[in-house]
Amino acid sequence: MISSVLEEKRRFKPTKQFLAGSQGPNEKALELIRKKAARNPEAFWKAQAQNLVWKKAPKKVLSGKAPHNTWFADGRINAAFNCIDVHLTTHRRNKAAIIWEGEPGDIRTITYLQLSIEVNRFAHALTKTLGVGKGDVVGIYMGMVPEAVIAMLACARIGATHNVVFGGFSGDSLRDRLNDSKAKVLITQDGVHRKGVATPLKAAIDSSLKEVPSLRHVVVLERTQQDAKMKMGRDVFWDQLVKGMDTHHEAEGFPSEHPLFILYTSGSTGKPKGILHTTGGYLTQAKYSANIVFDFQDRDLFFCTADIGWITGHTYVTYGPLLCGASIFLYEGAPTYPEADRFWRMIERHRITIFYTAPTAIRTFMRLGDEFPNRWDLNSLRLLGSVGEPINPEAWMWYSRTIGHERCPIVDTWWQTETGAILISPIPSATTLKPGTATRPLPGMDIDVVDKSGKSCKPNVGGLLVIKKPWPGMLRTIYGDEKRYIGAYWSEFPGSKKQAPFYFTGDGARKDKDGYFWIMGRVDDVVNISGHRLGTAEVESSLVAHPSVAEAAVVARPDEIKGSALVAFVVLRADVKPEYVAALPEILRAFVAKQIGPIAKPDEVRITGGLPKTRSGKIMRRLLREIVTSGVTTGDVTTLEDMTVLAALRQDDE
Ligand code: WTA
């Protein structure tokens, strides 16, 4: 049993302003959809699949036994055709597919027709000039430029499997991911604009690329006009490559289970896992979820701040919105360049209507102060979203007030690289929101909180978050490591003759009386204090509710008496008076004890200048745990954003 002690009483119904501009279901209609989907999930998913255009319509829906299910297996489909061509015969032909702003301030608008032309030319170039065929793996290592999306779609169009590697990773991380997937071609850039500087990209990876024997060609997009050393016969500039290519391209239908992409994600231990997603099921789930969660209307401009190097950049920058015929907004650079108001300024400039970001960004903006968002007119916004971590109620309230002006619902969306798409989320036209919960599973999903034996937990009793029935967008395996696939996700609840196995998410959660899911973080972030298991996220949430605290991470160290003792790492807000700092650890301990209860009171509070984070903004609690237990950090730190934070924390320890 995982104890849960925070109670949130605030409730927010869909606002009148939002409902006036929405076509989503109301609460009653949503309940009907839910019930119908639960009665016959396969019929439900079949209907969702019919919202795509198939080259050969599938007769099958779900086949195989978990964890080796297939979806729509006898169907044939082309992902790029569904993202682009289907719109060309509609009023969307000349609608913006992508509105892009470069960090220096340059702007490009690419209509669906123009996107089609670019993708088709690049698709021809990949097959004809570079010899890429179906099933070949193509690495993409780029910044946030439209060509990154074009490259993904061109791969999808010809049945090549893309492997996008976040442009912030080192050459060695790139090399490992290309080798693990045996990539044949890499698409990259000469350089990227970040924080006002043009930084070389290609030059920084050249030596690592020598250690990728499968690599035949490297395509280089010129963005910063930095001298990229080109290797004769292997490297080619993007512009030269596509010159003269046919702008028409016949899209072939590929089997539904054809691999669409591999995306590497870190586990809490060991080397990165290559999550494999296939085509028909993934597209079905991406389109369905994007539509129901983001309530796309033709006039919307959707800004998802995720980089294409993450799953959110796959499903909600690229596939989901384009399948729905939405306009996506892409931004190249840093959110704080030239000033910390860049996002808000772009929202005003482009009249962005839907904004989807991560709690870590929200907490950062909260820390920087209201002055920045208050400079700009944010009235075009009608919906806000959050993803990636539990959003603590105080950050939720700030987001709702300061960015959403109490007019915009917030969709707190729970999902994983492995799930392919959002699985737990409010439906903004229907759901009564409570700050801090992703609310309920989307219709069609069977998700539960269970104890170790697999039995459903009672309301408000913490347990393990599992998915009980297969879903179309589920990962199919870990690329090249079937054993790890079974071990990581399917061995906790292996099922029996009568009972199919459950997919184990690795997250702890509780369900409240209304059936809302409160995610308590990874189970390896769950600690046992005096016989109570406590989600460290709840203690963090309490700390962040204190006016002096900007960010907090809580980990456990072994304690002879209590089993574990809690250590809180706390980053203060910029405006905290220096003379106040010395007293704060005691004040914060008392604050948590009062908010949650004495069991949750941190044994130690350490004030620090920063927390170690992954490039996607997740706090690396594993490193903090190592610091508090042994004082040294071991294992993989390739995803760490800023090594100096780690060095500083280690010093603090001495
Ligand atoms: C966490 C990101 C609470 C969770 C799409 C999950 C969340 C992991 C939420 C997956 C949320 C994601 N509330 N926790 N709304 N969304 N998580 O693969 O622990 O980068 O297991 O996918 O992030 O992270 P990933």
Residues whose N, C-alpha, C, O or C-beta is under 5 A from the ligand:
A	BS01	WTA	S386 V387 G388 E389 P390 I391 D412 T413 W414 W415 Q416 T417 E418 A438 T505 D507 I519 G521 R522
